[in-house]
Amino acid sequence: MSTRKTVMITGAATALAAAMAVPMLTNAQDYAADPAISELEAMLVDDRSRFRIEVERDVTDDLLELGRLVAMGGSQAGGSGMACIACHGVEGEGDGSGAFPRLAGQSGWYLYKQLIDYASGARPNDVMSSVAERLTEHEMEAVSAYYAAIDAPYAPVMGDIDPGMLQWGGQLGAVGSAERGIPACVNCHGPSGTGMPPSVPYLAGQYANYMTHQLQLWADGVRDNDAMNVMSAIADKMTEEDMRAVSEYYARVRPAERGEAEIAIEVDMTARTE
């Protein structure tokens, strides 16, 4: 059995990813697409797959197997209502509508932290809080490591966007707005929003509706689980148009495969202003 040193936060529990407060929906899944543990192990060299806060245990194929079991509803308090795959998909690709975010390749520590916050109420959500409260800490660690190790394909972006709004979203992401006091997203979320593991999630390729909703939750004070209230302060300065623009922009950014440096932006330039 191969092992790799990882780092874990001690004492609390957390993360799958943020789902909107909507009922759990069961979608038809292709279980044959479930990645083999050997494939997941190969991803552990990537920072996104590791926990780098405090070395506590190894990530082993046993931990990944447990993570896959939890994702399929096999936790100690499991069942169909606890199956992550029902909403987030076998490969963590999420829901194209944006109601359920993409988890695949997200930082393991970040996912774990979100589960802790769901369970504690720091990040309230009717669906995810109920799920997280019934997971053990070890199950949270396992399912977070499992989804962090997956490299799933990206779904096509739904809907068109005016090129002017897309350009504004890209500007907010790259340089922010000095006159409005909005810092650039890349300052924390990394080049082209590809994330800064272990604590800062990627934005590139995440669903626009999901990101817009999270920004609104921060602005409204509903979501308040970020370090030093950074996101709350930023979202409070953004208009609804700002939130939509930057979310639509990052939804179209496509990071290169792990180990590569380039990115691509998926844009439908046939969109026109109404």
RODO-2510 file (C-alpha; in nm, 4 decimals, decimal comma):
residues 274
     n   res          X          Y          Z
     1     m     0,0000     0,0000     0,0000
     2     s     0,1504     0,3331    -0,1005
     3     t     0,1276     0,6322     0,1309
     4     r     0,1931     1,0033     0,1109
     5     k     0,2340     1,2463     0,3996
     6     t    -0,0462     1,4972     0,4216
     7     v    -0,1621     1,7568     0,6628
     8     m    -0,4837     1,7816     0,8486
     9     i    -0,6508     2,0252     1,0834
    10     t    -0,6931     1,8644     1,4204
    11     g    -1,0197     1,8526     1,6083
    12     a    -1,3279     1,9470     1,3959
    13     a    -1,4967     1,8272     1,0947
    14     t    -1,5967     1,9617     0,7494
    15     a    -1,6205     1,9916     0,3776
    16     l    -1,7694     1,8526     0,0627
    17     a    -1,8603     2,1731    -0,1049
    18     a    -2,1231     2,4249    -0,0827
    19     a    -2,4604     2,3372    -0,2106
    20     m    -2,7364     2,5916    -0,2278
    21     a    -3,0243     2,5498     0,0138
    22     v    -3,2311     2,3363    -0,2200
    23     p    -3,3583     1,9802    -0,1885
    24     m    -3,1238     1,6941    -0,2647
    25     l    -3,1844     1,5732    -0,6183
    26     t    -3,0931     1,2327    -0,7472
    27     n    -2,9537     1,2341    -1,0998
    28     a    -2,8796     0,9314    -1,3092
    29     q    -2,5129     0,8501    -1,2638
    30     d    -2,2693     0,6454    -1,4659
    31     y    -2,1073     0,4451    -1,1886
    32     a    -1,8638     0,2926    -1,4358
    33     a    -1,6999     0,6362    -1,4507
    34     d    -1,5938     0,6074    -1,0872
    35     p    -1,2132     0,6554    -1,0957
    36     a    -0,9921     0,3730    -0,9769
    37     i    -0,8010     0,4238    -0,6534
    38     s    -0,4743     0,3738    -0,8414
    39     e    -0,5663     0,6715    -1,0607
    40     l    -0,6424     0,8846    -0,7558
    41     e    -0,3148     0,7906    -0,5883
    42     a    -0,1293     0,9259    -0,8896
    43     m    -0,2840     1,2676    -0,8222
    44     l    -0,1527     1,2960    -0,4676
    45     v     0,1630     1,4742    -0,5814
    46     d    -0,0550     1,7755    -0,6571
    47     d    -0,0913     2,0378    -0,3833
    48     r    -0,4673     2,0376    -0,4290
    49     s    -0,4846     1,6808    -0,3049
    50     r    -0,2924     1,7415     0,0151
    51     f    -0,3619     1,8835     0,3580
    52     r    -0,0814     2,1152     0,4625
    53     i    -0,1763     2,2585     0,7978
    54     e    -0,0481     2,0000     1,0403
    55     v     0,0866     1,6547     0,9638
    56     e    -0,1442     1,4084     1,1314
    57     r    -0,1907     1,1053     0,9118
    58     d    -0,0994     0,9610     0,5734
    59     v    -0,3323     0,9616     0,2762
    60     t    -0,3490     0,5973     0,1822
    61     d    -0,5493     0,4004    -0,0650
    62     d    -0,7603     0,2905     0,2328
    63     l    -0,8468     0,6547     0,3041
    64     l    -0,9372     0,7094    -0,0607
    65     e    -1,1509     0,3952    -0,0590
    66     l    -1,3332     0,5259     0,2478
    67     g    -1,3801     0,8596     0,0736
    68     r    -1,5376     0,6899    -0,2236
    69     l    -1,7638     0,4898     0,0083
    70     v    -1,8747     0,8073     0,1881
    71     a    -1,9421     0,9785    -0,1457
    72     m    -2,1766     0,6937    -0,2362
    73     g    -2,3705     0,7197     0,0901
    74     g    -2,1754     0,4585     0,2812
    75     s    -2,0861     0,6595     0,5893
    76     q    -2,1733     0,5325     0,9365
    77     a    -2,4939     0,7355     0,9258
    78     g    -2,5267     0,6988     0,5510
    79     g    -2,8042     0,6290     0,3075
    80     s    -2,9405     0,7820    -0,0107
    81     g    -2,9788     1,1203     0,1578
    82     m    -2,6079     1,1174     0,2468
    83     a    -2,4767     1,0241    -0,0976
    84     c    -2,2579     1,3087    -0,2263
    85     i    -2,2829     1,1691    -0,5786
    86     a    -2,6577     1,2335    -0,5865
    87     c    -2,5909     1,6062    -0,6250
    88     h    -2,2190     1,6472    -0,6934
    89     g    -2,1755     1,3520    -0,9280
    90     v    -1,9492     1,0469    -0,9204
    91     e    -1,6534     1,2536    -1,0351
    92     g    -1,7439     1,5662    -0,8402
    93     e    -1,8398     1,7502    -1,1577
    94     g    -2,1378     1,9154    -0,9904
    95     d    -2,4621     2,0286    -1,1452
    96     g    -2,4629     2,2349    -1,4631
    97     s    -2,7319     2,4633    -1,3218
    98     g    -2,4867     2,5752    -1,0539
    99     a    -2,7079     2,4594    -0,7672
   100     f    -2,4414     2,2069    -0,6703
   101     p    -2,0787     2,3168    -0,7144
   102     r    -1,7918     2,1367    -0,8743
   103     l    -1,5745     1,9566    -0,6157
   104     a    -1,3280     1,7719    -0,8397
   105     g    -0,9691     1,8865    -0,7882
   106     q    -1,0624     2,1377    -0,5203
   107     s    -0,8135     2,1726    -0,2364
   108     g    -0,8623     1,8876     0,0118
   109     w    -0,8091     2,1102     0,3128
   110     y    -1,0567     2,3652     0,1807
   111     l    -1,3241     2,0979     0,1319
   112     y    -1,2562     1,9626     0,4798
   113     k    -1,2807     2,3140     0,6268
   114     q    -1,6182     2,3713     0,4606
   115     l    -1,7556     2,0485     0,6073
   116     i    -1,6447     2,1611     0,9503
   117     d    -1,8212     2,4929     0,8989
   118     y    -2,1393     2,3273     0,7739
   119     a    -2,1460     2,1005     1,0781
   120     s    -2,0807     2,3835     1,3251
   121     g    -2,3275     2,6230     1,1634
   122     a    -2,0561     2,8718     1,0646
   123     r    -2,1694     2,8168     0,7074
   124     p    -2,5442     2,7552     0,7277
   125     n    -2,7090     2,5444     0,4605
   126     d    -3,0132     2,3227     0,5119
   127     v    -2,8802     2,0434     0,2922
   128     m    -2,5081     2,0417     0,3651
   129     s    -2,5373     2,1135     0,7374
   130     s    -2,7594     1,8093     0,7763
   131     v    -2,5089     1,5937     0,5882
   132     a    -2,1974     1,7252     0,7641
   133     e    -2,3447     1,6902     1,1117
   134     r    -2,3741     1,3150     1,0597
   135     l    -2,0245     1,2570     0,9242
   136     t    -1,7384     1,1597     1,1511
   137     e    -1,4207     1,3654     1,1303
   138     h    -1,2387     1,0760     0,9666
   139     e    -1,5146     1,0456     0,7054
   140     m    -1,4837     1,4164     0,6341
   141     e    -1,1097     1,3797     0,5847
   142     a    -1,1612     1,0814     0,3568
   143     v    -1,4287     1,2269     0,1291
   144     s    -1,2367     1,5547     0,1017
   145     a    -0,9197     1,3708    -0,0033
   146     y    -1,1236     1,1619    -0,2476
   147     y    -1,2733     1,4577    -0,4340
   148     a    -0,9473     1,6532    -0,4223
   149     a    -0,7742     1,3718    -0,6080
   150     i    -1,0253     1,3556    -0,8943
   151     d    -0,9551     1,5356    -1,2212
   152     a    -1,2975     1,5400    -1,3874
   153     p    -1,3870     1,6938    -1,7233
   154     y    -1,5605     2,0303    -1,7306
   155     a    -1,9216     2,0714    -1,8360
   156     p    -2,0014     2,3194    -2,1142
   157     v    -2,0958     2,6656    -1,9906
   158     m    -2,4717     2,7193    -1,9957
   159     g    -2,6112     3,0362    -2,1539
   160     d    -2,4618     3,3290    -2,3405
   161     i    -2,3126     3,6467    -2,2004
   162     d    -2,2567     3,9889    -2,3452
   163     p    -1,8852     4,0267    -2,4334
   164     g    -1,8748     4,3604    -2,2520
   165     m    -1,9845     4,2004    -1,9269
   166     l    -1,7333     3,9202    -1,9767
   167     q    -1,4569     4,1763    -2,0262
   168     w    -1,5608     4,3572    -1,7076
   169     g    -1,5547     4,0293    -1,5171
   170     g    -1,2058     3,9576    -1,6435
   171     q    -1,0918     4,3049    -1,5378
   172     l    -1,2303     4,2600    -1,1865
   173     g    -1,0562     3,9257    -1,1638
   174     a    -0,7212     4,0524    -1,2875
   175     v    -0,6915     4,4049    -1,1417
   176     g    -1,0092     4,4729    -0,9434
   177     s    -1,1476     4,8253    -0,9157
   178     a    -0,9317     5,0771    -0,7311
   179     e    -1,1991     5,3465    -0,7287
   180     r    -1,4495     5,1121    -0,5638
   181     g    -1,1997     4,9409    -0,3358
   182     i    -1,2486     4,5971    -0,4927
   183     p    -0,9196     4,4017    -0,4962
   184     a    -0,8262     4,1680    -0,7781
   185     c    -0,9462     3,8096    -0,7329
   186     v    -0,6058     3,6802    -0,8421
   187     n    -0,4483     3,8302    -0,5297
   188     c    -0,5865     3,5414    -0,3262
   189     h    -0,7281     3,2924    -0,5750
   190     g    -0,4111     3,2667    -0,7800
   191     p    -0,3291     3,3153    -1,1476
   192     s    -0,6503     3,3063    -1,3504
   193     g    -0,8417     3,1921    -1,0443
   194     t    -0,6849     2,8482    -1,0381
   195     g    -0,6668     2,8453    -0,6577
   196     m    -0,4010     2,8768    -0,3885
   197     p    -0,3960     2,5458    -0,1973
   198     p    -0,4455     2,4566     0,0736
   199     s    -0,6857     2,7242     0,1931
   200     v    -0,8041     2,9251    -0,1074
   201     p    -1,0365     2,7510    -0,3558
   202     y    -1,0192     2,7660    -0,7317
   203     l    -1,2745     2,9763    -0,9190
   204     a    -1,1780     2,8693    -1,2696
   205     g    -1,4359     2,6316    -1,4088
   206     q    -1,6770     2,6678    -1,1175
   207     y    -2,0404     2,7343    -1,2084
   208     a    -2,1398     3,0989    -1,2491
   209     n    -2,4758     3,0673    -1,0724
   210     y    -2,3069     2,9067    -0,7739
   211     m    -2,0376     3,1750    -0,7464
   212     t    -2,2884     3,4569    -0,7854
   213     h    -2,5046     3,3059    -0,5116
   214     q    -2,2082     3,2721    -0,2738
   215     l    -2,1057     3,6345    -0,3294
   216     q    -2,4592     3,7427    -0,2470
   217     l    -2,4591     3,5295     0,0695
   218     w    -2,1371     3,6996     0,1804
   219     a    -2,2781     4,0433     0,1016
   220     d    -2,5954     3,9647     0,2978
   221     g    -2,3981     3,8355     0,5965
   222     v    -2,5470     3,4858     0,5666
   223     r    -2,2138     3,3275     0,4865
   224     d    -1,9432     3,4355     0,7292
   225     n    -1,6791     3,1638     0,7384
   226     d    -1,3876     3,3278     0,5597
   227     a    -1,0635     3,4390     0,7232
   228     m    -1,0772     3,7933     0,8640
   229     n    -1,4059     3,8594     0,6802
   230     v    -1,2168     3,9231     0,3566
   231     m    -1,4870     3,7906     0,1249
   232     s    -1,7652     3,9582     0,3183
   233     a    -1,5915     4,2965     0,2866
   234     i    -1,5272     4,2480    -0,0853
   235     a    -1,8769     4,1255    -0,1717
   236     d    -2,0309     4,4173     0,0162
   237     k    -1,8676     4,6560    -0,2326
   238     m    -1,9887     4,4685    -0,5405
   239     t    -2,3054     4,5329    -0,7354
   240     e    -2,5183     4,2452    -0,8617
   241     e    -2,3742     4,3153    -1,2076
   242     d    -2,0184     4,2898    -1,0697
   243     m    -2,0990     3,9552    -0,9094
   244     r    -2,2536     3,8186    -1,2253
   245     a    -1,9722     3,9478    -1,4485
   246     v    -1,6827     3,8020    -1,2487
   247     s    -1,8674     3,4737    -1,1975
   248     e    -1,9454     3,4357    -1,5670
   249     y    -1,5837     3,5124    -1,6498
   250     y    -1,4342     3,2516    -1,4176
   251     a    -1,6922     2,9933    -1,5195
   252     r    -1,5349     3,0087    -1,8648
   253     v    -1,1723     2,9787    -1,7554
   254     r    -1,0368     2,6300    -1,8144
   255     p    -0,7211     2,5383    -1,6196
   256     a    -0,4707     2,3158    -1,7933
   257     e    -0,4387     1,9568    -1,6827
   258     r    -0,2377     1,9053    -1,3666
   259     g     0,1288     1,9621    -1,4243
   260     e     0,0733     2,2044    -1,7127
   261     a     0,0885     2,5816    -1,6955
   262     e    -0,1452     2,7193    -1,9589
   263     i    -0,5130     2,8029    -1,9262
   264     a    -0,7915     2,8506    -2,1731
   265     i    -1,1058     3,0600    -2,1647
   266     e    -1,4247     2,9181    -2,3090
   267     v    -1,6072     3,2079    -2,4690
   268     d    -1,8979     3,2201    -2,7081
   269     m    -1,8135     3,5349    -2,8997
   270     t    -2,1339     3,5043    -3,1007
   271     a    -2,3172     3,6532    -2,8023
   272     r    -2,4488     3,9990    -2,8726
   273     t    -2,5874     4,2785    -2,6618
   274     e    -2,9659     4,2677    -2,6638
***
